[in-house]
């Protein structure tokens, strides 16, 4: 399911050279056309579990994946694509009022066969009430529920595999964070001399830090070789400022690597700022995980 031997692209710039560090981008965005990046790792074992729970239902076309997300959710798009490719029906519980015109992310999900069900933001935020609502509306169906962002224990186990095929040793590995599951899986995969840095893409002091701490406890891990940077969310989730847009455009022009506006663009901006500020000691080798999400760029800058 997951493509191995992914490209590892070295980034060169005057800033990087002057600070005496090495920076590489690990292109997990190229592991699948539609289920790309960390979403493929998060879904891998969830899809296997969904098949195990009722294989006969899958054969008759009645098995359903039910999941949650916002209007720009890469996870919603990826789950819809996975359902189409692997023979599942899909339902997406979407945060917010129904849009008169679907954005490209939801248009893609619907084209893959996903049934979109919009709920109010207040209902969506109360998880206990939302779960009751889902059971009342979809309880008669044979569905396998995947949480927002694919962020459950199986998703984290999948994300532990992200670093295993990186072909060089490294000191730091960076990834953008929306729920904390991907960075948790990465932390659990690291060697003693390696450190993980997560770049939080949404507002909320200590939000990702608390989520990662919770997950590490569930995996009986006392790892301390990680940190969450909260400085580069640019106003919150799916927020875009001119300096970020300019950086993304220049980065793609200079390196032929597209970045998405919600996740990887913010991470890469933060990495460059940290390099400028000398936060990585000379001789450090840094890996930036490209987590995909490029489908979300369509129409986003408008």
N, C-alpha and C positions, 0 to 999 in steps of 0.2 A: 504493500500500500504506500509506504513512504519511500521516496527516491533517495538513494544514498549517493555518495560522491558529489555533493553539491559544491558549486563554485565558492572559493574563498578569495575575495578580491582585495588586494592591498590598496590602501588610499594614500596618495602622496600629496603633500602641500607644504608650503614654506613654514607654516605654523608647526606642523608635525615634525618636520626636519629640525627646526630650531629648538624644539623641546626634547629632541633625542628619544622619541617613542616610536612604536610601530602600531598602525591601526589597520585592521582588516574588517571587511564586512562578510559575514557568513550568510549566503543567499538562500535561506529556507523559503523565500518567496517563490523560488523556482522548483519546489518539490512537487507541485501539482498545478494544473492550469486554473482550476476553480476552487480547490480546497487548500489554499496555499499557506505557507508559513507555519506559525505555531498552532493554527486551528487544526491542521492535519494531525499533529501530534496529540492535541487534546481530544480529538474525536476518535482516534485509532482504537483505543480500548473500550470506549463507550459504544462504538458500533459493534465490536465483538461481543460485548455484554448484552446488547439489545438482541442480537441473533441468538445467543445462548438461552435467553429467558423464554423465548417462544419461537423456535425455528419453524414450526408448522405455520404459524401466522405469517411469517415472512414469505413462505412459499406461496401462500394464497393472496399475497398483496395487501394484507390487512394490518401489518405491523406499522406502527406510527412512531416517529420521533417527535416529541414535543419539547420546545425550548423557548428561551426568553431573550429579549434584547431591545435596544433602541432602534431608531430609524436608520442609523448609520452603522449598525452592528455588522462587523466582519463575520462574527460567529453565526448570525442569522443567515447570511449569504452562504457561508461554508456548509452549514447544516442542510440547507436547501439543496445545494449541489451534491452533497453526500447522499441525501435521500434519493435523488434522481439517479445517481450512479450505482448505488448499492441496493435499490429496490425497496426503499422505505417510503411510506407516506410521511409528510412533514407538516407540523403546525408551528407557527411562530407567534408567541404572545408578545405583542409590540407595545412598548411604553409610549403613551401619549395618544392624542386624538388622531383619528384616521385622516390621512392626507387626501386632499382633493386630487392631487396629482402625485403619484408615487415617485420617490427619488430613485436614482439608478440602483442603489443597493436593494431596495424592496421590489423594484421592478424585476431585477434579476432573480430574487428569491421566488417571486410569484411565477416567473417564467419556468422555474425549475419544478413547479407544482406545489409549492408551499402554500398552505392556507394561512392567511394573515389575520390575526385577531387582535384588535387594538383595545387597550384598557387605559383608564385614566392614570396619570402619574401618581396620584395619591394611593390608588389601589396597588399599583406596581411596587411602590416603596414599602408597603406593609407585606412582608413575605408570607406571614402566617395567613392573612386574609386572602392574599393572592393564591396561595396553594388551595385554600378552601374553594375559592372561585373556580379554579381550574378543574378541581375534582367534580364540582357541581355541573360544569359545562361539558367536560370531556371524560368523566369518570367511566362512562359506559364503553368507551373505546379502549382498545388494547394498545396503550402507548407506553413508550419508554421516555422518561423525563430526563432532560439534560439541563443543568442550571445555566444561568446567564454566563456567557463567555466560555462555556464548556468547563467551568471551574469546579471540578469535584476531584475526588481522590484518583479516579481513573484518568482524568485529564492531566493531573500532576505526574502520575506514573509515566504517561506518554511523553510529557515534557522533559523528563529525566533523560530521554534519548536524544535530545537536541544536540548536546555537545559531544556525543560519543564518536561522531564521524568527522569532527574538526581535525584536519590532518597535521596540525602543529601544536606545540605546547604554548600556553599563554599564561599571563599573570592576571588579567582582568577580562571578564565577559559582561557585556552590557545588554540590556533589553528594555523595551518600553513596557509599562505596566498599567493595566486597566482594572484587573481583578486581583492580581498577585499570584495566580496559579502558575503561570509560565516561569516566573523568576523563582518560585519555590521549587519546581522541578529541576531547574538549572542548579540551584544551590545544593540540592541533594545529590547532584552528579559530580560535584567538584572535588578536586584533589586538595590536599592541605594547603599548598602554596598558592592556590587560586582564589580569587575574590569575585563576587557578583555585585553588580551595581544596577539597580532598577531605576528607571526614569518614569516617575508618576505622571500620567497624562491628564489627570483630572484634579480638581480642587478637593481639599479635604485633608487637613493636617493629620499625619500619622495613619491615614486610612490604609494604604497599601502595607505599611510597616506592620500594623496590627493584624491584617489578613495573613501576611507571611508568617508572623509569629504564631498565629493560631494553627496554620497548616503544618508548620514544622513540629509543633507539639503533637499533632495527630500522627505524624510519621516518626515520633520518638527521636527527633533530631535536636541536638543542642548546638547546631552550627552557628557560628558567629562571623563567618567570613562573607558578610554581605551588608549592603546598605541601600537605602531608598533615597533618591534625590527628588525633592519636591519643587525645585526652582524653575522648571521649564514646562509648566502646563499651559502657559500662554492664555490664562484666563479661565481654563476649564476644559472639560471634555468637548471635542469637536470645535473648539475655538481656534481661530486662525488670525494671526497678526501679520502686518506687512513684512516685518523683519524675518519672520519664519518662512513665509512664502518665498521671499527673495533668496534665503539660504537654500531652500529645497531646490529651487530652480538652478542656482549656481552649482550646487553639488551634483545634480544630474548632468549638467553641461560639462563639468570637469571630470566626472568619474563614470559617466554612462550607467549610473545606477539610479533608478527612480525611487523616491521615497513617498510614503503616504503622509497626508497632512495630520492625521489624528494620532498616530503612534510613532512610526520610525523617524519622521521628520523632526519631531520634538526630541527624541532620544539623540539623534545625530547632532542636532544643534547643541544639546547639553554636553555631549562628549567633546566637541570642539571647544566650547567655552571652558570646560575643565582642563583641557590640554593647554589652552592659552594661559590659564591661571596657575599652571604648574602643579596641578593636583595629582598628576601621575609622575612618579619619579623617572628620571632618565633611564633608558634601557627597558622600560616596560613594554610588554606586548599586549595589545588590547583587541578583543574580538567584539564587534557589534553584531548582534543577531538581527537580521532583517526578517521581521515577523509577517511580511506580506501585507494584505489589506489594500492593495493597489486598486482593487475594484471600487473602493470607496472614494477614489479621487474623481471619478466621473461626475462632472457638474458641481463638485463640492466648492471649487473656488468661486463659483458664481453666487 
